[in-house]
Amino acid sequence: MNGGDRPYTQKDMKRVQRALENQEKEEEEILQVEERTRTVNREIRLAAVFFTLMFLATMGYFCWYLVAKSEKTVDSSYNARLDTFSERVVRGEIRGKNGEVLARTVEDAEGNETREYPYSNLFAHVVGYSDAGTTGLEASANSYLLATHLNLLDQVSNEVEEIKNPGDSVVTTLDPDLQQLAYDALGDYNGACVILEPDTGKILAMVSKPDFNPNTISSDWESLISEDNTGANLLNRASQGLYPPGSTFKLLTTLEYIRENPTNWQDYRYECEGSMSYGDAVMSCYEGHVHGGLDLRLSLANSCNTSFATVGQTLDLDSFHALCESFLFNKELPLPEGMEYRQSSFVLDGTSGLAERVQTSIGQGRTMISPLHNAMITAAIANGGLLMSPYLIERVESADGKVVKQFMPESSGRLLSVPEAETLTNFMVAVVNEGTSPSLRSDSYQVAGKTGSAEFNSNKEDSHAWFVGFAPAENPEIVVSIIYENGGTGGSVATKGAKKIFEGYFSR
């Protein structure tokens, strides 16, 4: 011992040991608390991230809904807010491309509003009606027609005076002169006609017959929907009618053959004898006509059934099916929001039998297409292979003439290459200059076209008459797709109608 210090006893050693143990426990507890704190903080951070992502997703959906879906909801006939809008806003006008009034709201001395259609039946299906529900542009443009972008001072003044504000007007791509040409071209036949501008997709005319008068839709409603009325007057045959394409489909059969034989399709040769046998059946050309020696171009120009039946037997059916789907068979069409239409159908594939292969190759079988879709395919050929999305609204204007919204052409993608489009155009020119449509020849313009007869029952004499084509062939301005129900074989009725449209257009 030094300095009087007492020696460490065993008891002292135990106290030191307990102190060290307590210190270790405290340190361990501190570590546990820190770990629990880190765990809680991590859970809080995860929860914060989760709720932040949920908030962002909700805001994203809300923004998407405002941009993509709100107009459709507003336009819905089930939306009770429409009544509120119509109580405060006078429904706007629907106008033609040059400002012609196609639909407007008129008010009598008592303040009662009536929707008026100055052209009566002429635009019945495409413009539609707003009594007994809404259809056509009256439905798809509903949110524009019931909105107002009049200047704010005038709006406030009208509100104070309890006067309705005028709704915005919709200026369409529709040309009343062309609409009248198409309407007259159909004459007394049931059917449809679509006229497009191929390099923009503008729908210049859309006619369907039989039609109705939208001015009297309420009083005529019961007779229009009666079981005794078999005409389906309310159906827009241009976009909702499905028909066998007949020989107009040979354009796609031709394209498939060219794609499968890229280096030697020019060497195709066929000797037409007017008919041919396949399996237990016989295929005949129109009226048994013997076309003689043909290459691929003259096969299309003369619409030789037996040549195309022979071509069809050589094709890879799965490849053919893929080509047709690339041309939007069995697919949604790139059409304006709210336009009612039915999908075209193509069912031929690698499992199909000989009869269906042969019939499909000439545009019969189970293939179905609408006049609008046929116009779109033709427009893609006319536009060098590029399909422009069809549209009907050029712009929306306020009552004081301010442009509220401008619509621009949009591409739907390339359906065929420029060389392929040029080849098919040359073949379609041969249809007019050397083949089945000599009545369409003109010194003023060159038509490229294709006729078609679409059989729809076992009686070969019962056929719809088709024509699709465009002009001028070298610099296309308009595309015409027209069908005459029960128009007969040979396409003469359809070419006469198309001629009236082309002559009327180029003589303006």
Number of C-alpha atoms within 10 A of each C-alpha: 6 6 5 6 7 8 9 8 8 9 9 11 11 11 11 12 12 12 12 12 12 12 12 12 12 12 12 12 12 12 12 12 12 12 12 12 12 12 12 12 12 12 12 12 12 12 12 12 12 12 12 12 12 12 12 12 12 12 12 12 12 14 13 12 14 12 10 12 13 15 18 18 15 18 21 19 15 9 12 10 14 16 12 11 19 16 13 19 19 23 30 27 27 26 23 22 19 12 14 17 19 23 29 17 17 13 11 8 6 6 8 9 13 15 17 19 24 15 17 15 20 25 28 27 26 21 27 24 26 21 16 10 12 17 22 20 23 25 21 22 24 25 22 25 27 25 21 25 20 19 12 10 9 11 17 14 12 15 13 9 9 10 14 16 25 24 26 29 29 31 23 26 22 29 20 21 15 19 21 18 22 29 23 15 23 25 12 11 15 19 25 28 31 27 31 27 23 29 22 19 27 23 23 24 25 32 29 32 28 19 21 21 18 25 21 14 16 15 10 13 14 11 11 19 14 10 10 8 11 9 14 15 18 18 16 24 28 28 27 19 20 20 23 26 30 28 29 25 23 25 21 20 24 22 18 23 20 18 14 15 14 10 9 9 15 12 9 15 14 19 14 20 16 19 18 16 11 13 7 6 8 10 17 18 19 17 10 12 14 16 19 11 12 18 16 21 21 21 27 28 25 23 25 28 27 27 29 26 23 16 20 25 15 12 18 14 18 14 15 24 18 16 19 20 16 14 21 20 21 17 15 11 19 16 17 13 13 17 17 14 19 18 19 25 20 21 18 21 16 14 10 12 10 13 15 16 23 22 19 26 29 29 26 22 22 15 21 21 23 25 29 29 24 24 26 30 24 29 32 25 28 31 23 21 21 22 27 23 21 27 24 25 24 20 17 24 24 22 18 12 12 13 14 15 14 11 12 12 14 15 14 16 12 17 19 19 14 15 11 17 21 19 17 22 24 17 25 28 26 24 26 25 19 15 19 23 28 14 13 21 16 14 5 10 15 20 28 29 31 32 33 30 32 30 23 18 9 7 8 12 14 17 23 27 28 36 31 29 31 32 21 18 20 16 12 21 19 23 29 28 31 30 34 27 19 18 22 21 22 22 24 21 20 27 28 16 22 30 18 16 23 24 15 15 15 12 8 6
